[in-house]
Amino acid sequence: MQSPDAPFSLKKIAVPAFGPSILYGVSNGAILPVVALSARELDASVATSGLIVALIGIGTLISTIPAAMVTTRYGERRAMIGAALFSVIALILCLFAHSTWVLGIGVIMIGMATSVFMLARQTYLLEAVPISMRARAMSTLGGTMRIGLFLGPFAGAAVMHFIDLPGAYWVAIAAMVGAGALSFLLPELEAPKSVSTVKKAGPRIVTLLRTHGKVFATLGAAGALVAAIRACRQIVIPLWASHIGLDAATTAVVYGLMGSVDMLLFYPAGKVMDKYGRQWVAVPSMVVMGLALLCIPFTSALGSFLTISMLLGFGNGIGSGLVMTIGADASPREGRTQFLGMWRFITELGTGGGPLLLSGITAAVSLGAGIAAIGALGFIAAGMFARWLSLNDPKR
């Protein structure tokens, strides 16, 4: 690992560090809009199709701890290569699936591969980048994945124009092969590890939970709230757009504009975190997202809805890489990969739990109440970060 005082530039490592992440994002982005359509073509019901889409998140959640074990045993670079290969196999299963069971297996495999890839990529950068630029590296990692997820649907749509639904899967396969090839051809960014370090198993998960339980219960819980809010924001926009009578094309434009604001802010957000501290981004990001979500139920026309949606994108954009950065700051040198695996498990619980909370309150009360409740989580997260983040902030 480089010394914090060593001259360093993210530009010098841009391709090996972030190229695979962009391609991985393109692959996932290409298939996310069509998985449900593939299920419907296999005569699945609407409910079953939704469940199959949800299997991506389930696969990611159940693989967070195994991902840490795989990355610890085989190293970051080989873990990324393996994840890309595993994902290609999964995509081929989806492409040629003749039953919903086969499609479901392929989809859950994609989620499992994503868990391994993202954990390995985070650890890879953490070892390569000095602490003075850690937040910029993590926010750029988050930003490049978002760019890929943004471009993927357009690339998939272009090929689907010629060969229908299979086109999205072929785009995903090609991008995933590219991600694996970059990971294979380019050298490791970190300094070589000694044989003894590579073979050392590191502390057990139970030991980490006992030693770092307070961090997981405070900052980890706050990170889970961030993940819940982010997951719900992707659901809230189309649901409220439909509620106020916007058509699908207009909804897509609103969603795209929100995403464009989001993508423009990842590097400035990381620079602020590196220069002034994590709280300067964490608290404002959660307050802005919470406020935007609370305002959405009061919108009834395109203009106000678009304005609040872009505010929501701004709040999310300035928080790019936030959860990964905080996890990296809190991680111990020994057992870092296992710690980050646990950290991702906790935050993935938020990713899965947020939409369930939104759905439950919507069913019991109303959609507006559900959105407002998710918005309230933003203020709770902001308060948790204000209380505990400074204790683990390297700028303190």
Kinemage of the C-alpha trace (Angstrom):
@kinemage 1
@onewidth
@group {chain A} dominant
@subgroup {mainchain}
@vectorlist {calphas} color= white
{ca met a 1} P 0.000 0.000 0.000
{ca gln a 2} L 1.251 3.441 -0.848
{ca ser a 3} L 2.316 5.903 1.748
{ca pro a 4} L -0.126 8.752 2.350
{ca asp a 5} L 2.664 11.158 1.468
{ca ala a 6} L 3.578 9.538 -1.852
{ca pro a 7} L 2.663 11.433 -5.038
{ca phe a 8} L -0.477 9.862 -6.414
{ca ser a 9} L -2.958 10.498 -9.200
{ca leu a 10} L -6.212 8.686 -9.830
{ca lys a 11} L -5.758 9.418 -13.542
{ca lys a 12} L -2.735 7.113 -13.678
{ca ile a 13} L -4.801 4.143 -12.512
{ca ala a 14} L -8.110 5.091 -14.135
{ca val a 15} L -8.324 2.198 -16.597
{ca pro a 16} L -7.280 -0.669 -14.317
{ca ala a 17} L -9.117 0.725 -11.320
{ca phe a 18} L -12.383 1.877 -12.861
{ca gly a 19} L -12.609 0.318 -16.336
{ca pro a 20} L -13.894 -3.041 -15.069
{ca ser a 21} L -16.445 -1.272 -12.868
{ca ile a 22} L -17.911 0.692 -15.785
{ca leu a 23} L -18.184 -2.461 -17.893
{ca tyr a 24} L -19.691 -4.413 -15.011
{ca gly a 25} L -22.242 -1.631 -14.583
{ca val a 26} L -23.059 -1.671 -18.310
{ca ser a 27} L -23.647 -5.433 -18.107
{ca asn a 28} L -26.004 -5.184 -15.150
{ca gly a 29} L -27.726 -2.104 -16.548
{ca ala a 30} L -28.425 -3.842 -19.850
{ca ile a 31} L -30.377 -6.697 -18.273
{ca leu a 32} L -32.168 -5.022 -15.351
{ca pro a 33} L -35.000 -3.650 -17.533
{ca val a 34} L -35.582 -6.961 -19.339
{ca val a 35} L -35.396 -9.696 -16.675
{ca ala a 36} L -39.088 -9.300 -15.842
{ca leu a 37} L -39.944 -9.308 -19.564
{ca ser a 38} L -37.980 -12.535 -20.013
{ca ala a 39} L -39.963 -14.091 -17.183
{ca arg a 40} L -43.235 -12.989 -18.750
{ca glu a 41} L -42.194 -14.557 -22.061
{ca leu a 42} L -41.791 -17.821 -20.143
{ca asp a 43} L -45.440 -17.461 -19.018
{ca ala a 44} L -44.598 -16.350 -15.489
{ca ser a 45} L -47.224 -14.326 -13.653
{ca val a 46} L -46.629 -10.682 -12.800
{ca ala a 47} L -45.948 -11.635 -9.167
{ca thr a 48} L -43.504 -14.363 -10.165
{ca ser a 49} L -41.751 -12.014 -12.576
{ca gly a 50} L -41.267 -9.497 -9.769
{ca leu a 51} L -39.877 -12.220 -7.526
{ca ile a 52} L -37.359 -13.255 -10.194
{ca val a 53} L -36.131 -9.652 -10.482
{ca ala a 54} L -35.792 -9.531 -6.675
{ca leu a 55} L -33.524 -12.597 -6.798
{ca ile a 56} L -30.640 -10.340 -7.872
{ca gly a 57} L -30.763 -8.598 -4.512
{ca ile a 58} L -31.234 -11.869 -2.668
{ca gly a 59} L -28.211 -13.356 -4.419
{ca thr a 60} L -26.145 -10.317 -3.449
{ca leu a 61} L -27.253 -10.473 0.181
{ca ile a 62} L -26.602 -14.177 0.758
{ca ser a 63} L -23.164 -13.916 -0.846
{ca thr a 64} L -21.667 -11.023 1.124
{ca ile a 65} L -19.945 -13.210 3.731
{ca pro a 66} L -18.869 -15.934 1.235
{ca ala a 67} L -17.550 -13.111 -0.994
{ca ala a 68} L -15.219 -12.032 1.818
{ca met a 69} L -13.959 -15.603 2.169
{ca val a 70} L -13.371 -15.969 -1.573
{ca thr a 71} L -11.568 -12.618 -1.820
{ca thr a 72} L -9.416 -13.365 1.222
{ca arg a 73} L -8.422 -16.782 -0.115
{ca tyr a 74} L -7.756 -15.928 -3.763
{ca gly a 75} L -6.973 -12.200 -3.732
{ca glu a 76} L -8.818 -9.229 -5.204
{ca arg a 77} L -7.748 -9.595 -8.844
{ca arg a 78} L -8.560 -13.291 -9.144
{ca ala a 79} L -11.840 -12.784 -7.295
{ca met a 80} L -12.897 -10.168 -9.849
{ca ile a 81} L -11.937 -12.422 -12.761
{ca gly a 82} L -13.851 -15.310 -11.216
{ca ala a 83} L -16.899 -13.121 -10.570
{ca ala a 84} L -16.918 -11.963 -14.189
{ca leu a 85} L -16.664 -15.553 -15.464
{ca phe a 86} L -19.397 -16.715 -13.084
{ca ser a 87} L -21.616 -13.859 -14.260
{ca val a 88} L -21.055 -14.760 -17.934
{ca ile a 89} L -22.222 -18.316 -17.186
{ca ala a 90} L -25.253 -16.888 -15.381
{ca leu a 91} L -26.096 -14.608 -18.310
{ca ile a 92} L -25.879 -17.517 -20.738
{ca leu a 93} L -28.315 -19.439 -18.519
{ca cys a 94} L -30.709 -16.483 -18.641
{ca leu a 95} L -30.314 -16.088 -22.392
{ca phe a 96} L -31.169 -19.708 -23.177
{ca ala a 97} L -33.566 -20.330 -20.285
{ca his a 98} L -36.618 -22.410 -21.242
{ca ser a 99} L -38.247 -22.259 -17.811
{ca thr a 100} L -38.640 -19.746 -15.018
{ca trp a 101} L -36.574 -22.027 -12.757
{ca val a 102} L -33.540 -21.783 -15.026
{ca leu a 103} L -34.029 -18.035 -15.414
{ca gly a 104} L -34.276 -17.656 -11.636
{ca ile a 105} L -31.074 -19.629 -11.098
{ca gly a 106} L -29.263 -17.431 -13.605
{ca val a 107} L -30.548 -14.238 -11.982
{ca ile a 108} L -29.562 -15.249 -8.452
{ca met a 109} L -26.102 -16.190 -9.791
{ca ile a 110} L -25.758 -12.664 -11.196
{ca gly a 111} L -26.452 -11.244 -7.727
{ca met a 112} L -23.892 -13.583 -6.165
{ca ala a 113} L -21.242 -12.553 -8.703
{ca thr a 114} L -21.973 -8.871 -8.095
{ca ser a 115} L -21.335 -9.305 -4.381
{ca val a 116} L -17.914 -10.859 -4.994
{ca phe a 117} L -16.937 -8.342 -7.669
{ca met a 118} L -17.867 -5.242 -5.673
{ca leu a 119} L -16.189 -6.420 -2.474
{ca ala a 120} L -13.004 -7.346 -4.356
{ca arg a 121} L -13.021 -4.013 -6.217
{ca gln a 122} L -13.453 -2.035 -3.000
{ca thr a 123} L -10.626 -3.908 -1.268
{ca tyr a 124} L -8.456 -3.531 -4.372
{ca leu a 125} L -8.787 0.243 -4.351
{ca leu a 126} L -8.433 0.476 -0.596
{ca glu a 127} L -5.011 -1.153 -0.817
{ca ala a 128} L -3.899 0.895 -3.828
{ca val a 129} L -4.959 4.432 -2.907
{ca pro a 130} L -3.451 6.547 -0.098
{ca ile a 131} L -5.821 7.545 2.680
{ca ser a 132} L -5.635 11.199 1.589
{ca met a 133} L -7.511 10.257 -1.605
{ca arg a 134} L -9.618 7.393 -0.277
{ca ala a 135} L -12.981 9.162 -0.495
{ca arg a 136} L -12.326 10.306 -4.073
{ca ala a 137} L -11.414 6.750 -5.043
{ca met a 138} L -14.535 5.291 -3.417
{ca ser a 139} L -16.861 7.974 -4.770
{ca thr a 140} L -15.389 7.479 -8.247
{ca leu a 141} L -15.908 3.732 -7.901
{ca gly a 142} L -19.553 4.357 -7.042
{ca gly a 143} L -19.823 6.920 -9.836
{ca thr a 144} L -18.372 4.669 -12.528
{ca met a 145} L -20.796 1.877 -11.586
{ca arg a 146} L -23.650 4.386 -11.901
{ca ile a 147} L -22.380 5.512 -15.292
{ca gly a 148} L -22.346 1.901 -16.427
{ca leu a 149} L -25.837 1.277 -15.068
{ca phe a 150} L -26.999 4.429 -16.875
{ca leu a 151} L -25.452 3.457 -20.235
{ca gly a 152} L -26.375 -0.228 -20.085
{ca pro a 153} L -30.107 0.115 -20.839
{ca phe a 154} L -29.390 2.305 -23.876
{ca ala a 155} L -26.831 -0.159 -25.241
{ca gly a 156} L -29.229 -3.029 -24.633
{ca ala a 157} L -32.090 -1.171 -26.311
{ca ala a 158} L -29.960 -0.468 -29.390
{ca val a 159} L -29.170 -4.156 -29.933
{ca met a 160} L -32.709 -5.251 -29.016
{ca his a 161} L -33.893 -3.159 -31.950
{ca phe a 162} L -32.355 -5.835 -34.188
{ca ile a 163} L -32.657 -9.116 -32.241
{ca asp a 164} L -35.326 -8.411 -29.607
{ca leu a 165} L -34.832 -9.449 -25.931
{ca pro a 166} L -31.716 -11.592 -26.492
{ca gly a 167} L -29.907 -8.415 -27.563
{ca ala a 168} L -29.807 -7.130 -23.981
{ca tyr a 169} L -28.193 -10.343 -22.782
{ca trp a 170} L -25.592 -10.316 -25.563
{ca val a 171} L -24.649 -6.739 -24.626
{ca ala a 172} L -24.379 -7.838 -20.997
{ca ile a 173} L -22.204 -10.822 -21.911
{ca ala a 174} L -19.886 -8.699 -24.069
{ca ala a 175} L -19.487 -6.059 -21.338
{ca met a 176} L -18.871 -8.723 -18.703
{ca val a 177} L -16.208 -10.413 -20.840
{ca gly a 178} L -14.570 -6.985 -21.166
{ca ala a 179} L -14.662 -6.487 -17.378
{ca gly a 180} L -13.048 -9.867 -16.846
{ca ala a 181} L -10.440 -9.247 -19.551
{ca leu a 182} L -9.376 -5.927 -18.031
{ca ser a 183} L -9.089 -7.548 -14.623
{ca phe a 184} L -7.004 -10.358 -16.154
{ca leu a 185} L -4.699 -8.338 -18.405
{ca leu a 186} L -3.882 -5.441 -16.127
{ca pro a 187} L -1.504 -5.826 -13.177
{ca glu a 188} L -2.445 -5.550 -9.550
{ca leu a 189} L -2.424 -1.990 -8.238
{ca glu a 190} L -1.329 -2.884 -4.733
{ca ala a 191} L 2.105 -3.922 -3.640
{ca pro a 192} L 2.662 -7.685 -3.785
{ca lys a 193} L 1.753 -9.529 -0.615
{ca ser a 194} L 4.118 -11.896 1.060
{ca val a 195} L 3.276 -15.571 0.976
{ca ser a 196} L 2.626 -15.601 4.707
{ca thr a 197} L 0.185 -12.702 4.385
{ca val a 198} L -1.699 -14.341 1.551
{ca lys a 199} L -2.072 -17.622 3.386
{ca lys a 200} L -3.027 -16.099 6.710
{ca ala a 201} L -6.728 -16.697 7.290
{ca gly a 202} L -7.337 -13.536 9.298
{ca pro a 203} L -9.761 -13.173 12.217
{ca arg a 204} L -13.034 -15.070 12.227
{ca ile a 205} L -16.333 -13.308 11.596
{ca val a 206} L -17.425 -13.876 15.211
{ca thr a 207} L -14.228 -12.194 16.456
{ca leu a 208} L -14.815 -9.202 14.201
{ca leu a 209} L -18.403 -8.884 15.391
{ca arg a 210} L -17.248 -8.909 19.011
{ca thr a 211} L -14.390 -6.457 18.430
{ca his a 212} L -16.181 -4.033 16.111
{ca gly a 213} L -19.766 -4.554 17.242
{ca lys a 214} L -20.260 -0.899 18.169
{ca val a 215} L -19.195 0.293 14.709
{ca phe a 216} L -21.561 -2.158 13.025
{ca ala a 217} L -24.417 -1.160 15.358
{ca thr a 218} L -23.949 2.589 14.815
{ca leu a 219} L -22.289 3.507 11.527
{ca gly a 220} L -23.239 0.182 9.968
{ca ala a 221} L -26.888 0.763 10.867
{ca ala a 222} L -26.676 4.305 9.451
{ca gly a 223} L -25.205 2.849 6.255
{ca ala a 224} L -28.137 0.421 6.083
{ca leu a 225} L -30.531 3.377 6.276
{ca val a 226} L -28.664 5.064 3.414
{ca ala a 227} L -28.989 1.878 1.366
{ca ala a 228} L -32.711 1.645 2.175
{ca ile a 229} L -33.330 5.227 1.037
{ca arg a 230} L -31.361 4.704 -2.168
{ca ala a 231} L -33.222 1.504 -2.996
{ca cys a 232} L -36.586 3.168 -2.382
{ca arg a 233} L -35.767 6.212 -4.482
{ca gln a 234} L -35.662 3.999 -7.588
{ca ile a 235} L -39.175 2.766 -6.786
{ca val a 236} L -40.679 6.034 -5.594
{ca ile a 237} L -40.112 7.979 -8.817
{ca pro a 238} L -42.074 5.696 -11.193
{ca leu a 239} L -44.788 4.999 -8.600
{ca trp a 240} L -45.490 8.664 -7.844
{ca ala a 241} L -45.236 9.573 -11.534
{ca ser a 242} L -47.971 7.055 -12.259
{ca his a 243} L -49.963 8.366 -9.284
{ca ile a 244} L -50.057 11.895 -10.717
{ca gly a 245} L -50.845 10.678 -14.232
{ca leu a 246} L -47.517 10.951 -16.070
{ca asp a 247} L -47.013 8.577 -18.995
{ca ala a 248} L -44.144 6.093 -19.253
{ca ala a 249} L -42.065 8.210 -21.631
{ca thr a 250} L -42.260 11.294 -19.393
{ca thr a 251} L -41.436 9.179 -16.347
{ca ala a 252} L -38.353 7.830 -18.101
{ca val a 253} L -37.202 11.382 -18.873
{ca val a 254} L -37.653 12.445 -15.239
{ca tyr a 255} L -35.763 9.367 -14.069
{ca gly a 256} L -32.973 10.022 -16.576
{ca leu a 257} L -32.590 13.671 -15.557
{ca met a 258} L -32.431 12.670 -11.909
{ca gly a 259} L -29.727 10.143 -12.780
{ca ser a 260} L -27.729 12.683 -14.772
{ca val a 261} L -27.577 15.072 -11.801
{ca asp a 262} L -26.556 12.143 -9.632
{ca met a 263} L -23.674 11.124 -11.938
{ca leu a 264} L -22.185 14.603 -12.260
{ca leu a 265} L -21.405 14.939 -8.561
{ca phe a 266} L -19.443 11.842 -7.568
{ca tyr a 267} L -15.926 13.286 -7.860
{ca pro a 268} L -16.650 16.657 -6.163
{ca ala a 269} L -18.329 14.716 -3.346
{ca gly a 270} L -15.224 12.605 -2.821
{ca lys a 271} L -12.981 15.673 -2.885
{ca val a 272} L -15.050 17.362 -0.170
{ca met a 273} L -14.876 14.231 1.987
{ca asp a 274} L -11.100 13.998 1.564
{ca lys a 275} L -10.485 17.688 2.262
{ca tyr a 276} L -12.975 18.494 5.015
{ca gly a 277} L -14.194 15.176 6.419
{ca arg a 278} L -16.938 12.631 5.842
{ca gln a 279} L -19.571 14.500 7.883
{ca trp a 280} L -19.551 17.392 5.406
{ca val a 281} L -21.128 15.059 2.850
{ca ala a 282} L -22.896 12.433 4.953
{ca val a 283} L -25.187 14.756 6.912
{ca pro a 284} L -26.174 17.087 4.007
{ca ser a 285} L -26.752 14.121 1.681
{ca met a 286} L -29.212 12.490 4.075
{ca val a 287} L -30.958 15.761 4.957
{ca val a 288} L -31.437 16.659 1.277
{ca met a 289} L -32.697 13.187 0.340
{ca gly a 290} L -34.994 13.071 3.356
{ca leu a 291} L -36.398 16.528 2.556
{ca ala a 292} L -36.901 15.665 -1.125
{ca leu a 293} L -38.775 12.464 -0.268
{ca leu a 294} L -40.980 14.313 2.224
{ca cys a 295} L -41.826 16.859 -0.499
{ca ile a 296} L -42.715 14.341 -3.230
{ca pro a 297} L -46.229 13.588 -1.865
{ca phe a 298} L -47.002 17.315 -2.180
{ca thr a 299} L -46.223 17.420 -5.910
{ca ser a 300} L -49.062 17.083 -8.389
{ca ala a 301} L -47.671 18.381 -11.672
{ca leu a 302} L -44.667 17.629 -13.880
{ca gly a 303} L -42.748 20.820 -13.028
{ca ser a 304} L -42.758 20.412 -9.266
{ca phe a 305} L -42.215 16.655 -9.490
{ca leu a 306} L -39.206 17.100 -11.794
{ca thr a 307} L -37.683 19.751 -9.512
{ca ile a 308} L -37.985 17.556 -6.411
{ca ser a 309} L -36.723 14.497 -8.320
{ca met a 310} L -33.599 16.390 -9.367
{ca leu a 311} L -33.127 17.536 -5.758
{ca leu a 312} L -33.312 13.869 -4.789
{ca gly a 313} L -30.671 13.089 -7.426
{ca phe a 314} L -28.488 15.888 -6.056
{ca gly a 315} L -28.705 14.494 -2.531
{ca asn a 316} L -27.813 11.021 -3.725
{ca gly a 317} L -25.017 12.296 -5.948
{ca ile a 318} L -23.174 14.153 -3.202
{ca gly a 319} L -23.280 10.928 -1.195
{ca ser a 320} L -21.626 8.843 -3.904
{ca gly a 321} L -19.184 6.374 -2.372
{ca leu a 322} L -20.147 7.494 1.143
{ca val a 323} L -20.997 4.076 2.589
{ca met a 324} L -17.933 2.435 1.031
{ca thr a 325} L -15.677 5.213 2.331
{ca ile a 326} L -17.017 4.987 5.879
{ca gly a 327} L -16.637 1.209 5.806
{ca ala a 328} L -13.077 1.548 4.555
{ca asp a 329} L -12.234 4.059 7.295
{ca ala a 330} L -13.606 1.767 9.998
{ca ser a 331} L -12.011 -1.430 8.662
{ca pro a 332} L -9.036 -2.878 10.556
{ca arg a 333} L -5.784 -3.699 8.746
{ca glu a 334} L -6.010 -7.335 9.813
{ca gly a 335} L -9.223 -8.933 8.635
{ca arg a 336} L -10.138 -5.999 6.419
{ca thr a 337} L -11.833 -8.085 3.728
{ca gln a 338} L -13.903 -10.007 6.276
{ca phe a 339} L -14.879 -6.729 7.961
{ca leu a 340} L -15.986 -5.239 4.638
{ca gly a 341} L -17.952 -8.407 3.905
{ca met a 342} L -19.881 -7.923 7.150
{ca trp a 343} L -20.269 -4.223 6.388
{ca arg a 344} L -21.781 -5.005 2.977
{ca phe a 345} L -24.087 -7.599 4.549
{ca ile a 346} L -25.495 -5.002 6.940
{ca thr a 347} L -25.985 -2.397 4.210
{ca glu a 348} L -27.575 -4.960 1.879
{ca leu a 349} L -30.128 -5.621 4.613
{ca gly a 350} L -31.108 -1.987 4.153
{ca thr a 351} L -31.290 -2.395 0.388
{ca gly a 352} L -33.747 -5.254 0.797
{ca gly a 353} L -35.603 -3.911 3.816
{ca gly a 354} L -36.293 -0.395 2.541
{ca pro a 355} L -38.623 -1.424 -0.301
{ca leu a 356} L -40.403 -3.863 2.029
{ca leu a 357} L -41.055 -1.020 4.494
{ca leu a 358} L -42.275 1.224 1.674
{ca ser a 359} L -44.577 -1.520 0.394
{ca gly a 360} L -45.957 -2.311 3.854
{ca ile a 361} L -46.802 1.302 4.755
{ca thr a 362} L -48.259 1.906 1.292
{ca ala a 363} L -50.525 -1.119 1.671
{ca ala a 364} L -51.571 -0.154 5.202
{ca val a 365} L -51.960 3.619 4.744
{ca ser a 366} L -51.109 5.201 1.379
{ca leu a 367} L -48.282 5.700 -1.105
{ca gly a 368} L -47.698 9.245 0.161
{ca ala a 369} L -47.344 7.999 3.727
{ca gly a 370} L -44.909 5.313 2.619
{ca ile a 371} L -42.739 7.844 0.798
{ca ala a 372} L -42.816 10.211 3.790
{ca ala a 373} L -41.745 7.395 6.109
{ca ile a 374} L -38.745 6.626 3.919
{ca gly a 375} L -37.924 10.339 3.892
{ca ala a 376} L -37.935 10.342 7.698
{ca leu a 377} L -35.213 7.683 7.602
{ca gly a 378} L -32.957 10.276 5.965
{ca phe a 379} L -33.137 12.529 9.018
{ca ile a 380} L -32.518 9.582 11.333
{ca ala a 381} L -29.432 8.629 9.294
{ca ala a 382} L -28.226 12.247 9.357
{ca gly a 383} L -28.531 12.297 13.139
{ca met a 384} L -26.629 9.015 13.461
{ca phe a 385} L -23.820 10.302 11.251
{ca ala a 386} L -23.663 13.572 13.201
{ca arg a 387} L -23.392 11.609 16.448
{ca trp a 388} L -20.915 8.851 15.534
{ca leu a 389} L -19.147 9.569 12.262
{ca ser a 390} L -16.573 12.016 13.633
{ca leu a 391} L -15.210 9.275 15.928
{ca asn a 392} L -14.084 7.273 12.879
{ca asp a 393} L -13.291 10.111 10.467
{ca pro a 394} L -9.581 10.236 9.505
{ca lys a 395} L -9.902 14.011 9.044
{ca arg a 396} L -10.754 14.408 12.722
